[in-house]
């Protein structure tokens, strides 16, 4: 169901012809709300970026919401190069290991670990060459998930159209001050418990979590 069809689908219940903008906003808010709770396979990406000699920090994608650990280091550009997973450190542990990574002529060697801080990957030790490749799996959850044109479709699958409708309706009715009506739709969408175990959103997450592996469905090459 594309955005235009979803508009008609919602308006069969929310019988207003002057609230199209609000319906689209409520739909996008619902998509972002669901993605904020769980990393869904169809919103997953895999990305790569080359290291830089002597540089410890590498900026994560602007639309990243979930980072799937561990990060991997590919040991070169050739198709037969091997790779390895890197050890995750907290920022406090990283600071103990590398108290001044931006000093002049820091010691460099092949990285074995990383920390995540201020939307950046911090490699440890600092890379000794520019031919390593950082590989990450991640899920998005910001502006790139919004439906901006009539032909855009959400990526959850048609089975969950009704759940998105419920989430959209509760936001719409609350937005026009019909709080009792909004609460009815919120309970269908949310359930009596917040989050993973409650309502339709909880069922979406449980179904996704049942999959043996979430799989990477999209690829963005050579750029984090």
N, C-alpha and C positions, 0 to 999 in steps of 0.2 A: 504494500500500500504506500503510494507516494504521498508527499505532503498535501497536495491538492485533494486527493481522495480522503486522506485522514481528516482534513478540514470538514468535509461533508459528513464523514462518519461521526465526528464529535457534535456537529450542529444538529444531528438528528435527536440528540438529547439536550444539548445546550442551545436552546432555540433563540439565538440572537444572530442577526445579520450584520451587526455593527461592531463585532468583536474579533474579527479575523486576526488582527495583529496580536491581540491578547491570547488567542488560541495558539498561534504559532509560538509565542513566548512561553506559554505554559507547557507546550509539548517539548520544547528544547530544554526547559528547566527540568522536566521529568526525565529526559534522557540523561542529563548530566547528574541528576540525583541517583539514578540507578547505577551509573558507571562509578560514582563516588564510593559505592558500597562493595563493588566486586570488579575484578578484571575479567571482562567477558572476551571469549576467544575471538569474536569477529571484530573487536576493537584492539587487537594485539598487533604489534609491529616488531620487526627485528631490524636493527640498524648497526652500521659499522662506521668507525672513523679511524684514521691513521694517527698514530702517536707522533709527537714532535720531540726531537732530541732535547732533553733537559727541561721539559715542561711537565708539571705534575697534574694540572687541572684541565678538565674537558667538560664543556657545558652540555647538559642533558637537553633533550627536545623540549621546546617551549610548551607543547601540548601534553607532555607526559604527566600522568596522574599516578600510575602504578609502575614501579620498577621491579622486574622479576629477577631476584638473585639466584645464582651468582653471576657476576659479569665474567666474560671470558676474554682471554688474550690469544689472538692468532699470531703465530710466530713469523709470518712473512706473507708476501703476495702470491707465491707460487701455489698452484692447486694442490700440491702434495705436502704443503707445510702443515705441521701439527699445531695444536692449540692446547690450552689448559684453562681450568677455572681458577679464578683469583680468590684469595681469602678476604672475607669482609671484615673491616675494622670499624669500630666506632670512631667518631671524630676525636675523642679524647685519646684513644689508643693510637690513632694516626699521628696526633701531635707529639706524643711521646717518641714515636719512631722517627718522625721527620719534623723536628721543631722549627726549621727555617727552610722550607723548600725553595724559596725564591732568592736565596743567597747567590752571590756570584760564584759560578763554577761549582755547583753542587755535585756530590758524588752521584754517578749514574750507573745503573745496571738493569738487567731484565726485571720488569715488575712481577711481583708475586702476590700483591694484595691491593686493596683499595678501600677508600671511605667515600661516603656520599655526604656532601655538605653544600648548602647555599646553591642548590640546583646544579651541582657539579660533581663529577667523578674525580677523586684525588688518588692518583696512582702512587703505590709504594713498592719498591724503590722508584725513584725518578727514572724514566726511560733513557736508556743509553743509545738509542737509535730511533730513526723515524720509519722503520719498516714493520713495526708491530701494528696490529689492528685490534682495536677494542670492539667487542661484540656485545650488544645488550638486547634483551627481550623486554618489551615494555607495553603498557596499555595507555591509551589516550583518554582524556576526559574533559577537555576544555572547548574552545571555540570551534575546532575542526569537526566536532561531532554534531554541531547544530545543523538543522535542515534549513537551508537558505533559499532554495528555489522549489517551484512546484513539483519538479521531477525527482527531488531528493527523497531517499528512503532511509529509514533507520536500519541498522544491521543486526538487530536481535532476532529477526525471523518473524514471519507472519503469525506464528502461533502466539506471539506476545503482543499483538496489536491491541487487544482488549485491555491488557494491563496498562499500556501507555495511555489508552483512553481514560481509564479510571484515574490515573495520576494527573492527567490534563484537566479532567473535570473537577477534581477536588480543588485544584489551584484556581480554576476559573470561578467556581461558585464562591469560594472564600474571597476572591478578588473583588466581587461585586457585592459583598456583604451578606450573602446567603450562607451563613456559617453552618446551619443545621444540615442543609443540603450538601454543603462541602464536606461535612463530617461523614455523611453516608458514603460518599465516594472515597474519602480517605481510608475508611475502614476496609473497603474492598481492596484498595491498592496496598495499604500498609498492614492491615490486621491490627489486633490489639497490642501486639508486641512490636517494638521498633527493631528494624534491621533484619538480620539473616533469617530468623525463625518465624517472622510474622508476615501474614498476608501474601498477596500475589508476588510482590517483589522478593519475598523470602523463597517462594517456589521457583522463581526464575534463577536465583542464586543456587538453590539446592540442585536444580537440574543441571546447571552449568558445572557445579562442583562434582557431579556424578561422572562426568566425562573422564576417561582414563588419562587423557592429556589434552590440555587446552589448545595446543598447536598454534603455530604462527601463520596467520592468514594474509598478512601484508608484509611487504619488504620495502625498506628505504635504504638504498645503497650509499655508502661512503659519507654519511652525515648523521651525527647524533642530533 
